[in-house]
């Protein structure tokens, strides 16, 4: 099954990826065989993941999460799904215009 995952790197940054074999991909990252980003920031730790039925859905969510701010990623990691709703651009803009 396909997965989307977020790792915390040694410098405190987040890395988001997708894979069809989460255990194998995490082993690659941990042994410095993942992407250049994580290789330079070892050790890494899995802090969030989600399983999808289709690889294109997982890849789509990976791309979406890449565009999120660190604060929004933290809400996802913390499981604060209610808080995530308040992070859409439209909702933030409408809150700014309220008296």
C-alpha positions, 0 to 999 in steps of 0.5 A, a space after each residue: 500500500 502507498 504511504 505519505 510520511 513526515 520525518 523530523 531531521 536532526 536539524 529540526 526540519 521536516 522531510 515529507 515523502 511518499 512510498 509503497 514500502 514504508 519500512 524499506 524507505 525508512 531504512 533507506 533514510 536511516 542508512 543515508 541512502 534516502 534523498 540528499 536532504 535527509 542524508 545531510 541531516 541524520 538521524 531522522 525520525 518518523 513523526 507522521 504517516 498515512 496509508 492510501 489506497 492508490 499511489 496517485 492519492 499518496 503522491 498528491 498528498 505529498 505534493 500538497 504537504 510540501 507546500 504547507 508551512 512548518 506550523 501547518 505540518 506541526 498541526 498534522 503531526 499533532 493530530 490537530 485536524 480541527 486546527 488544520 481547517 483554520 489554515 486555508 488561505 481563504 479562511 485566514 483572509 476572511 478572519 483578517 477582514 472581520 471587524 
